[in-house]
Every structure is written in structure tokens, then in C-alpha cells.
Amino acid sequence: MEASFDLTWRGRALSGDGDAIVAMARACVEPLYRFCFHRIGRNQHLCEEIVQETMLRAIRDLSHYEPTRAGNNIFPWLTGLARNEIRRVLAREKGTVSIENLWDKMDRELLALYERLDAEPFSEELLRREETREMVGATMSQLPPHYREALEAKYVLGKSVRDIATALKVSDKAVESQLTRARKAFRATFLALTGNLGMEPLS
């Protein structure tokens, strides 16, 4: 997300500035949907409900969002609201308790894994497996937007470091650093997901 949700933006939004609210929706709806989709058992209808309710809750409770503490990144605050909506919907649906328990465990593990795992290459055999491709999608959906976007630009769209740096108006070194952190986050998330879902671990 390129938009900065700072104190100026928050003041405009709280005063009823429609453009400020639209800016949040444009920047946040897609990554929020990605974040929720696998957590709700890949149910598109329920995911749309959760995203809608999360955005409505965000607008109602915007006074609770503190940009300076969040570094002007509103997404972590939104995912906290989304988790509450996910719990509410899963509690309403039958046979979904295991999904909620899985993701609660995942959230705890990821906090530790993001901090200590180094990036290592995946084997070609592992990447060819159908279930691995499914897990790649699940993994990407859980990454912070700036990590996901960096990985997609480099490895999905095939852009060079220089092209990415030019688009973002930053140095090549800054992009390389971002990609390194994004790869670490991806690997940590992938390992945590495969471990919890009983896939064969990385060799």
C-alpha cells in the first residue's frame, strides 16, 4: 500500500472527508481480502462479508487508530479488526472451530518465525507439487502488503531490482533489502503453514 494514513489523513477522515475514506478503501480492500480468504476456509461469500464488516467497523472506530504508533501503516490495525470479524463468523458457522484454532496458533508462531528464520531456497521437487502451489497462494495472502507486492513484482511480474526501485522512487539497495526481508517472511510463513497442515517439511 503506497498511501500514508498519517494524522492529517486521520483528521480528514474523522471530519467526514469522503475522499479520505475512499483512499483507505482503495488501498486496503484487496490486501484485506487476501488476508481473510484462507482464514475463512476459502469461502468467498463469508470473506466478502468479513471484509465489508471490517471496513465498516474501521470507519466507525477510526478514532481508535493511532497513526504515529503504527508508523502510518493502517493495515495491522485493520487485520486486528478482521480477526475479530473472522472469529464472529466462524462461531456462527458449523464445523469451523478447527480453522479458527489453526489460525490462532499460526498467528503466535509467525511472530517468532519472522524474527529468526533465514531465507533458504526451496527444492524444485517441492515447488512442483500441487499442494505446494496452493500453499504458496495461502502464504502470499498472509504477508504484509509491502512484502507481497515486492515478491510479486520480482518473481511474478519479472521486474528487475532497478525497475522496482525506479517505480518506488527508492535506491536499488533499498529494494534489495526489502526483497531480503520479504523472502524471510515468506519462508517463515510457508514453514509455519506447512507444519500446521501436516505437509512434508522442507528438506
C-alpha positions in Angstrom: 0.0 0.0 0.0 1.6 3.3 -1.1 -0.9 5.6 0.8 0.2 7.0 4.1 -2.5 7.1 6.7 -1.0 9.7 8.9 -2.5 12.2 11.3 -3.5 14.5 8.5 -5.4 11.7 6.7 -7.0 10.6 10.0 -8.2 14.1 10.8 -9.8 14.4 7.3 -11.5 11.1 7.6 -12.8 11.8 11.1 -14.3 15.1 9.8 -16.2 13.2 7.2 -14.0 13.7 4.1 -15.3 11.2 1.6 -12.1 11.2 -0.4 -10.1 10.1 2.6 -12.4 7.2 3.2 -12.3 6.2 -0.5 -8.4 6.3 -0.3 -8.5 3.8 2.6 -10.9 1.5 0.8 -8.9 1.5 -2.5 -5.6 0.8 -0.6 -6.9 -1.8 1.8 -9.8 -3.9 0.5 -7.8 -6.1 -1.8 -5.0 -7.0 0.7 -7.6 -7.4 3.4 -9.5 -9.9 1.3 -6.3 -11.8 0.6 -5.6 -11.9 4.4 -9.0 -13.2 5.2 -9.6 -15.7 2.4 -7.7 -18.7 3.7 -8.5 -17.9 7.3 -12.2 -18.3 6.5 -11.8 -21.7 4.7 -11.6 -20.1 1.2 -15.3 -19.2 1.4 -15.7 -16.3 -1.0 -19.1 -15.2 0.4 -18.0 -15.2 4.0 -14.8 -13.5 3.1 -16.7 -10.7 1.4 -18.9 -10.3 4.4 -15.9 -10.1 6.8 -14.1 -7.5 4.7 -17.2 -5.4 4.4 -17.9 -5.6 8.1 -14.2 -4.9 8.9 -14.2 -1.7 6.8 -17.5 -0.5 8.3 -16.0 -1.2 11.8 -12.9 0.7 10.8 -14.9 3.7 9.8 -16.9 3.7 13.0 -13.9 3.2 15.2 -11.4 5.3 13.4 -10.8 7.4 16.4 -9.0 4.3 17.9 -6.4 4.2 15.1 -3.2 6.0 16.1 -1.0 6.6 13.1 2.1 7.7 14.9 2.2 4.4 16.9 1.5 2.4 13.7 4.1 4.2 11.6 1.2 5.5 9.4 0.5 1.9 8.2 -3.2 1.2 8.8 -3.1 -2.4 7.7 -2.0 -4.0 11.0 -4.9 -2.2 12.8 -7.3 -3.4 10.1 -6.2 -7.0 10.4 -6.8 -6.9 14.1 -10.4 -5.8 13.4 -10.6 -8.5 10.7 -9.6 -11.2 13.1 -12.5 -10.3 15.4 -14.9 -10.5 12.5 -13.5 -13.8 11.5 -14.0 -15.2 15.0 -17.6 -13.9 14.9 -18.4 -15.5 11.6 -16.6 -18.8 12.4 -18.5 -19.0 15.7 -21.7 -18.7 13.7 -20.8 -21.4 11.2 -20.8 -25.1 11.9 -17.7 -27.2 11.7 -15.2 -24.3 11.6 -13.7 -24.4 15.1 -10.6 -26.2 13.8 -9.9 -23.4 11.3 -10.1 -20.8 14.0 -7.8 -22.7 16.3 -5.3 -23.3 13.4 -5.0 -19.6 12.6 -4.8 -18.6 16.3 -1.9 -20.9 16.6 -0.4 -19.7 13.3 -0.5 -16.0 14.5 1.5 -16.9 17.6 4.1 -18.9 15.7 4.6 -16.3 12.9 5.6 -13.6 15.4 8.6 -15.8 16.4 9.3 -17.2 13.0 9.5 -13.8 11.2 12.3 -12.8 13.6 14.7 -15.8 13.4 14.4 -17.7 10.1 16.9 -17.0 7.3 15.9 -17.2 3.6 16.8 -20.5 2.0 15.9 -21.9 -1.4 13.1 -24.3 -1.9 13.8 -27.6 -3.8 12.5 -27.8 -7.4 10.6 -31.0 -6.5 8.8 -29.3 -3.7 7.8 -26.4 -5.8 6.4 -28.7 -8.5 3.9 -30.3 -6.1 0.3 -29.2 -6.5 -0.2 -28.8 -2.7 2.9 -26.6 -2.6 1.4 -24.2 -5.2 -1.7 -24.0 -3.1 0.4 -23.2 0.0 2.3 -20.5 -1.9 -1.0 -18.8 -2.5 -2.0 -19.1 1.1 1.4 -17.9 2.2 1.3 -14.8 0.0 -2.1 -13.9 1.3 -0.8 -13.6 4.9 2.3 -11.5 4.1 2.2 -7.8 4.9 1.2 -6.0 1.7 4.6 -4.3 1.1 6.4 -7.8 1.2 3.8 -9.4 -1.0 4.0 -6.6 -3.6 7.8 -6.8 -3.6 7.8 -10.5 -4.2 5.1 -10.3 -6.9 7.0 -7.6 -8.7 10.2 -9.5 -8.7 9.1 -13.1 -9.1 5.7 -13.0 -10.7 5.9 -9.9 -13.0 9.7 -10.5 -13.6 10.7 -6.9 -12.9 14.4 -6.1 -12.2 15.6 -4.5 -9.0 16.3 -1.3 -10.9 12.7 -1.3 -12.4 11.2 -1.7 -8.9 13.4 0.9 -7.5 12.5 3.4 -10.2 8.8 2.7 -9.7 9.0 3.2 -6.0 11.5 6.1 -6.2 14.0 4.5 -3.9 17.5 3.1 -4.3 18.4 -0.3 -5.6 19.9 -1.1 -2.2 16.6 -0.3 -0.5 14.7 -2.7 -2.9 17.3 -5.5 -2.3 16.9 -5.0 1.4 13.1 -5.2 1.1 13.3 -8.3 -1.0 15.5 -10.0 1.5 13.1 -9.3 4.3 10.2 -10.3 2.2 11.8 -13.7 1.3 12.5 -14.3 5.0 8.9 -13.5 5.8 7.7 -15.8 3.0 9.8 -18.7 4.1 8.7 -18.3 7.8 5.1 -18.2 6.8 5.4 -21.1 4.4 7.1 -23.3 7.0 4.6 -22.5 9.6 1.6 -23.2 7.3 3.1 -26.5 6.0 3.9 -27.6 9.6 0.4 -26.9 10.9 -1.3 -28.5 7.9 0.8 -31.6 8.0 2.7 -31.2 4.7 6.1 -32.8 4.2 8.7 -30.3 5.7 11.3 -28.6 3.7 14.5 -30.6 3.3 
